[in-house]
Amino acid sequence: MTTQTSPLDPSEEAVFTLDATPGLDPGETLTGILQISVTLLRGSDPNAAQFVLTNPAPAINTAPVTVNKLIGSPLTIAAGCCVQGAMASPVDGVWYQIKAVCSTTNPLKRLALKAVVPGSSA
């Protein structure tokens, strides 16, 4: 599951939201974040590992969260169904992919949630 975000200016800090709802069956929720990683899809950034901030660390939502989508109406995500964290200081022209691998209440299911974030000063 990969989502595209709006471009992030190099001077900005913002919250990313990785929605697990499409991969969860009714009654299932996320139980833990096993890994957070950042991969460069376009361009170069020697500090890419620092794009996702660790203080505070990304976390699973404990209350419903309403997010604006690039297209369409805002979306409300149920508690336990998304990962949120902070990102900051992208390099202009670099595209980042944030990936969170999460465990769920289903012991046979693990989800990889992804978002693509373009850095742009335009």
Order of alpha helices (4+ residues) and beta strands (2+ residues): beta-beta-beta-beta-beta-beta-beta-beta-beta
